[in-house]
Amino acid sequence: MKKQLAAIAFCGVMLVSSQFALAQAYRPGPPPPPPAKHYRGMYDQGRHEGWYKRGGYVPKTYRSSRYVVSDWRRYRLNPPPRGYQYIRSDNGDFLLAAVATGAIMSIIAAGR
C-alpha cells in the first residue's frame, strides 16, 4: 500500500510540475534585423523612379563613360544621331539619350 501511495504521489507531483513547465511565459527572441536598404540605381528593374521611359531623363551620374556604349556596331545598333549616345543598362537594354540633357529618345530591349 505504501508503494501505491508513493506512486500516486509521484504521479501527482509530475502532473503538477508539467503544468508549471508548460505555463512559462513566452519570451520572444531578438527582433529581426531591419530590411536591407534596396539599391535604387539606374538599372534596378522596376525601380526607376519614373525616369526609365521614353521622354525621361537619365541622371547625370549614369552618363559617364562607364555606361556609354561607344562601339555600337558590336551590338548591331544603328549609328546614334548627332548629339545622342547609347547607354547600356545592367539588364541589357540600350537607352538612346541626348548627350547634353540625358533625355531618352528610345529604349531598345535586350532581346530585340
C-alpha positions as CSV (number, residue, x, y, z in Angstrom):
1,M,0.0,0.0,0.0
2,K,2.9,2.4,0.7
3,K,4.3,1.7,-2.7
4,Q,1.0,2.5,-4.3
5,L,0.6,5.7,-2.3
6,A,4.2,6.7,-3.2
7,A,3.5,6.0,-6.9
8,I,0.3,8.1,-6.8
9,A,2.1,10.9,-5.0
10,F,4.9,10.8,-7.6
11,C,2.5,10.9,-10.5
12,G,0.7,13.8,-8.9
13,V,3.9,15.7,-8.4
14,M,4.9,15.0,-12.1
15,L,1.5,16.1,-13.3
16,V,1.6,19.4,-11.3
17,S,5.2,20.1,-12.3
18,S,4.5,19.5,-16.0
19,Q,1.7,22.1,-15.8
20,F,4.2,24.7,-14.5
21,A,6.7,23.8,-17.2
22,L,4.0,24.5,-19.9
23,A,2.8,27.7,-18.2
24,Q,6.1,29.5,-18.6
25,A,5.9,32.9,-20.1
26,Y,6.7,33.3,-23.8
27,R,9.9,35.1,-24.3
28,P,10.5,36.2,-27.9
29,G,14.0,36.3,-29.3
30,P,15.6,39.4,-30.5
31,P,13.7,41.4,-33.1
32,P,14.5,40.6,-36.7
33,P,17.1,42.8,-38.4
34,P,15.8,45.8,-40.4
35,P,15.3,45.1,-44.1
36,A,18.4,45.8,-46.2
37,K,18.4,49.1,-48.0
38,H,17.4,48.5,-51.5
39,Y,19.7,49.6,-54.2
40,R,18.0,52.3,-56.2
41,G,20.4,52.5,-59.0
42,M,19.6,53.2,-62.6
43,Y,19.4,49.6,-63.6
44,D,17.3,48.1,-60.9
45,Q,14.4,46.7,-62.7
46,G,11.0,48.0,-61.7
47,R,12.5,50.8,-59.6
48,H,13.5,53.5,-62.0
49,E,11.6,56.2,-60.1
50,G,9.7,57.3,-63.2
51,W,12.6,58.3,-65.4
52,Y,13.3,55.0,-67.2
53,K,10.9,55.6,-70.1
54,R,10.9,57.4,-73.4
55,G,10.9,61.1,-72.7
56,G,12.5,60.6,-69.3
57,Y,16.0,61.9,-68.3
58,V,19.0,59.7,-67.4
59,P,20.6,61.0,-64.3
60,K,23.9,62.8,-64.9
61,T,25.9,60.2,-62.9
62,Y,24.9,57.5,-65.4
63,R,26.0,59.4,-68.4
64,S,29.7,58.7,-67.6
65,S,32.0,56.7,-69.9
66,R,31.3,53.7,-67.7
67,Y,27.8,53.3,-69.1
68,V,28.2,54.8,-72.5
69,V,28.4,52.4,-75.4
70,S,31.0,53.7,-77.8
71,D,31.1,50.6,-80.0
72,W,27.5,50.5,-81.1
73,R,28.4,48.4,-84.2
74,R,29.4,45.5,-81.9
75,Y,25.8,45.3,-80.7
76,R,24.4,45.8,-84.2
77,L,22.8,49.1,-83.3
78,N,22.2,51.9,-85.8
79,P,24.5,54.8,-85.5
80,P,23.2,57.3,-82.9
81,P,22.1,60.6,-84.3
82,R,24.3,63.6,-83.8
83,G,24.1,64.7,-80.2
84,Y,22.9,61.3,-78.9
85,Q,24.6,58.3,-77.4
86,Y,23.7,54.8,-76.3
87,I,23.8,54.0,-72.6
88,R,23.8,50.3,-71.6
89,S,21.7,49.1,-68.6
90,D,22.5,46.1,-66.4
91,N,19.5,44.3,-67.7
92,G,20.9,44.6,-71.3
93,D,18.7,47.4,-72.6
94,F,20.2,50.2,-74.6
95,L,19.0,53.7,-74.0
96,L,19.4,56.3,-76.8
97,A,19.8,59.5,-74.8
98,A,20.8,63.1,-75.6
99,V,24.4,63.8,-74.7
100,A,23.7,67.3,-73.3
101,T,20.5,66.7,-71.4
102,G,20.2,62.9,-70.9
103,A,16.7,62.9,-72.5
104,I,15.8,59.4,-73.5
105,M,14.8,59.2,-77.1
106,S,14.2,55.4,-77.2
107,I,14.8,52.2,-75.3
108,I,16.0,49.2,-77.2
109,A,15.2,46.0,-75.4
110,A,18.0,43.5,-74.8
111,G,16.3,40.6,-76.7
112,R,15.4,42.7,-79.7
